[in-house]
Amino acid sequence: MVKSKPPRDGRPSRHRSVRHPGRHRHASRSAAPRDGGAESGHRPGDRWLYGHHAVAAALGNPNRRPERLLATANAAERLKRDCPDAAPEIVERPAIDAVLPPGAVHQGLALLAAPLPDPSLEDLLDGLGADALLVVLDQVTDPQNVGAILRSSAAFGAAAVLVPRRHAPPVTGVLAKAASGAIEHVPLIEVGNLERALAQLKKAGFWCVGLDAAADRNIAEVEGDARLVLVMGAEGSGLRRLTAERCDILVRLPTDGPVATLNVSNAAAVALYALACKRNA
């Protein structure tokens, strides 16, 4: 593994080109939920999940407590294939439209469910193996980007996604739909201070890899046989200076085409794939 850090030049880091242990293993059941409802101060409509994959995954998650399931007749038939025990209320599409945000693509399904418990970083670290992979998002605030990154994290074996408490979107139906069910499998963990969380992860044996389009090193230089944290910054601004300084190494994606920049969720998918290939080699 490359152990030397790249030189710092004081510039903000930019990524522009830029376990999943099955179910959630929430050791802390008293933690406050973060994805809607009166407890978190969000609107009641935020607690509705919608879309086939998001709803089916939530119904299959023992940590979810379903409260009301609405489905059109056709959607109910499709749902039965994945969730044979589901017993939805059969309604017309306007009834589902009425409880969801305008324009929500619900595919004839909507589930009102209690929020998932919010696990702590300490809970997570207690159950991770020697080759665990985590993702840290530095002020990525678009819920569709965060949802897509959760989906890629589930696909490529990341154990959790960490976000700062004050600069991350709530887990609403929009995020859950973009995650396509991954929110039920990959914990989204809020931390009060990102720099302290990275220090805690390094103390636990993690190697922090920051994605930066201006970095000299290629992501191929990162070896996969260790605990790794992939650190991603927001689109445009990239990694903040203090976050970049907490990384052990900054790397870039090998983009050399006429369009050398990627959406943050696309960049995360490519980076996670690259790290998965290294880990499986």
C-alpha positions in Angstrom: 0.0 0.0 0.0 1.2 3.5 -0.7 2.0 5.0 2.7 3.4 8.4 1.8 1.1 11.3 1.6 1.0 13.5 -1.5 2.2 17.1 -0.9 -0.3 19.6 0.2 -0.6 23.0 -1.5 -3.3 24.5 0.5 -5.9 24.3 -2.3 -9.3 22.9 -1.6 -9.6 19.3 -2.8 -11.8 18.7 -5.8 -13.1 15.4 -7.0 -14.9 16.6 -10.0 -13.9 13.6 -12.1 -14.7 12.5 -9.8 -20.6 -4.3 4.7 -22.5 -4.5 3.4 -23.6 -6.8 6.1 -26.9 -7.7 4.5 -29.4 -6.1 6.9 -28.8 -3.2 9.2 -27.2 -4.3 12.4 -28.4 -1.6 14.6 -26.9 -2.2 18.0 -28.3 1.0 19.5 -32.1 0.7 19.5 -32.5 3.9 21.5 -30.9 6.1 18.8 -33.2 8.8 17.4 -34.5 8.1 13.9 -33.4 10.4 11.2 -35.7 9.8 8.2 -38.9 11.7 8.9 -41.8 11.8 11.4 -42.4 14.0 14.4 -39.2 12.9 16.1 -37.0 14.4 13.5 -39.1 17.5 12.8 -39.8 16.6 9.2 -43.2 16.7 7.5 -45.4 13.6 7.8 -45.1 13.1 4.1 -41.4 12.5 4.4 -42.1 9.2 6.0 -43.6 7.7 2.9 -41.4 5.4 0.8 -42.4 4.8 -2.8 -41.3 2.8 -5.9 -41.2 -1.0 -6.2 -37.6 -1.6 -5.1 -37.7 0.9 -2.2 -41.0 -0.5 -0.8 -40.1 -4.2 -1.3 -36.7 -3.7 0.4 -38.4 -1.9 3.3 -41.0 -4.7 3.7 -38.2 -7.2 3.8 -36.2 -5.3 6.4 -37.0 -6.6 10.0 -35.8 -3.2 11.3 -38.6 -1.4 9.5 -42.1 -1.1 11.1 -44.7 -0.7 8.3 -47.7 1.4 9.1 -49.7 1.6 5.9 -49.2 0.2 2.4 -51.0 1.6 -0.6 -50.9 -0.1 -4.0 -52.7 -0.1 -7.3 -54.1 -3.4 -8.3 -51.3 -4.0 -10.9 -48.5 -2.9 -8.5 -49.9 -5.2 -5.8 -49.6 -8.2 -8.2 -45.9 -7.3 -8.9 -45.2 -6.8 -5.2 -46.5 -10.2 -4.4 -43.6 -11.8 -6.3 -41.1 -10.2 -3.9 -43.2 -9.9 -0.8 -45.8 -12.7 -0.7 -47.1 -11.7 2.7 -47.7 -8.1 1.8 -51.3 -7.0 2.2 -51.7 -3.6 0.7 -54.7 -1.4 0.5 -55.8 -1.4 -3.1 -56.3 2.1 -4.3 -56.3 4.2 -7.5 -53.2 6.2 -8.5 -54.6 9.6 -7.4 -54.8 8.3 -3.8 -51.1 7.6 -3.9 -50.3 10.8 -5.6 -52.1 12.7 -2.8 -49.7 11.5 -0.1 -46.5 11.9 -2.0 -44.5 14.9 -3.2 -45.6 16.3 -6.6 -44.1 14.4 -9.5 -43.0 11.4 -7.4 -42.5 8.3 -9.6 -44.1 5.8 -7.3 -44.9 2.9 -9.7 -48.2 2.4 -8.0 -46.7 1.7 -4.5 -46.3 3.8 -1.3 -45.4 2.6 2.2 -45.8 4.6 5.3 -43.1 3.3 7.7 -41.5 4.2 11.0 -38.0 5.6 10.5 -35.0 3.3 10.9 -32.9 3.6 14.0 -29.8 5.7 13.6 -26.7 3.6 14.5 -23.6 5.3 15.9 -20.2 5.1 14.5 -19.1 3.1 17.5 -21.9 0.5 16.9 -20.7 0.2 13.3 -17.0 -0.3 14.2 -17.7 -3.0 16.7 -18.9 -5.4 13.9 -16.5 -4.6 11.0 -13.9 -7.0 9.7 -10.2 -6.5 8.8 -11.0 -5.6 5.2 -14.0 -3.3 5.7 -14.8 -0.6 3.2 -16.6 2.6 4.2 -17.7 5.7 2.3 -17.6 9.3 3.7 -19.4 12.1 2.0 -18.2 15.7 2.7 -21.2 17.9 2.3 -22.9 16.1 -0.5 -26.4 17.5 0.0 -28.4 16.3 -3.1 -30.7 13.4 -1.9 -30.6 11.7 -5.3 -26.8 11.7 -5.3 -26.7 10.3 -1.8 -29.3 7.7 -2.7 -27.3 6.7 -5.8 -24.1 6.4 -3.7 -25.9 4.2 -1.2 -27.0 2.0 -4.1 -23.4 1.7 -5.4 -22.1 1.1 -1.9 -24.5 -1.8 -1.5 -23.5 -3.2 -4.9 -19.7 -3.1 -4.2 -19.7 -4.2 -0.6 -19.3 -0.9 1.4 -20.4 -1.4 5.0 -21.8 2.1 5.6 -21.9 5.6 4.3 -21.0 8.4 6.7 -22.3 12.0 6.4 -22.0 15.2 8.5 -25.1 15.9 10.6 -25.5 19.5 9.4 -24.8 19.1 5.7 -26.6 16.0 4.5 -30.1 15.4 3.2 -32.7 13.7 5.4 -33.8 10.2 4.4 -37.0 10.9 2.7 -38.8 9.0 -0.1 -36.7 10.9 -2.7 -33.5 9.6 -1.3 -34.9 6.1 -0.7 -36.2 5.9 -4.3 -32.8 6.8 -5.7 -31.1 4.2 -3.4 -33.4 1.6 -4.9 -33.7 -0.4 -1.6 -30.0 0.1 -0.5 -31.1 2.3 2.4 -32.4 -0.9 4.0 -29.0 -2.6 3.7 -26.3 0.0 4.1 -26.5 2.2 7.2 -26.4 6.0 6.6 -24.6 7.3 9.7 -24.5 10.9 10.8 -21.5 12.2 12.6 -21.2 15.5 14.4 -17.7 16.4 13.1 -16.3 14.8 10.0 -12.7 15.5 10.8 -13.0 13.8 14.2 -14.8 10.9 12.6 -12.0 10.4 10.1 -9.5 10.5 13.0 -11.5 7.9 14.8 -11.6 5.7 11.7 -7.8 6.0 11.3 -7.3 5.0 14.9 -9.4 1.9 14.2 -7.0 1.0 11.4 -8.7 2.5 8.3 -6.7 4.0 5.5 -8.5 7.2 4.3 -8.5 7.7 0.5 -9.7 11.0 -0.8 -11.0 11.4 -4.3 -9.5 14.5 -6.0 -9.5 15.3 -9.7 -6.3 17.3 -9.3 -4.4 14.5 -7.4 -1.1 13.2 -8.8 -1.8 9.6 -7.9 -4.1 7.2 -9.6 -6.7 5.2 -7.6 -5.0 2.1 -9.0 -2.1 2.8 -6.6 -4.4 2.0 -3.6 -4.1 -1.6 -2.4 -7.3 -3.3 -1.4 -6.1 -5.7 1.4 -6.8 -3.3 4.3 -9.6 -1.3 5.9 -10.4 1.5 3.5 -12.4 4.7 3.6 -13.4 6.4 0.3 -13.8 10.1 1.0 -15.9 12.1 -1.5 -16.5 15.8 -1.7 -19.5 17.8 -3.0 -19.7 18.6 -6.7 -18.0 21.8 -7.7 -16.3 22.5 -4.4 -14.9 19.0 -3.8 -13.3 18.0 -0.6 -12.9 20.8 2.0 -9.3 21.6 2.9 -9.5 20.2 6.4 -11.1 17.0 5.1 -8.5 16.6 2.5 -5.7 17.1 5.1 -7.2 14.2 7.1 -6.9 11.8 4.2 -3.8 9.5 4.0 -3.7 9.9 0.3 -5.5 11.8 -2.5 -6.2 9.9 -5.7 -7.9 10.6 -9.0 -9.9 8.5 -11.5 -8.1 7.7 -14.7 -10.3 10.0 -16.9 -8.6 11.2 -20.0 -11.5 11.7 -22.5 -12.9 14.9 -23.8 -15.2 15.1 -20.8 -13.0 14.6 -17.8 -15.5 15.2 -15.0 -18.2 13.1 -13.5 -21.3 13.6 -11.4 -20.4 12.7 -7.7 -22.6 9.6 -7.7 -21.1 8.4 -10.9 -17.6 9.1 -9.6 -18.4 7.2 -6.4 -19.6 4.2 -8.5 -16.4 4.1 -10.6 -14.2 4.5 -7.5 -16.0 1.8 -5.6 -15.7 -0.5 -8.6 -12.0 0.2 -8.8 -11.5 -0.6 -5.1 -13.7 -3.7 -5.4 -11.5 -5.0 -8.2 -8.4 -4.4 -6.1 -9.9 -6.2 -3.1 -11.0 -9.2 -5.1 -7.8 -9.6 -7.1 
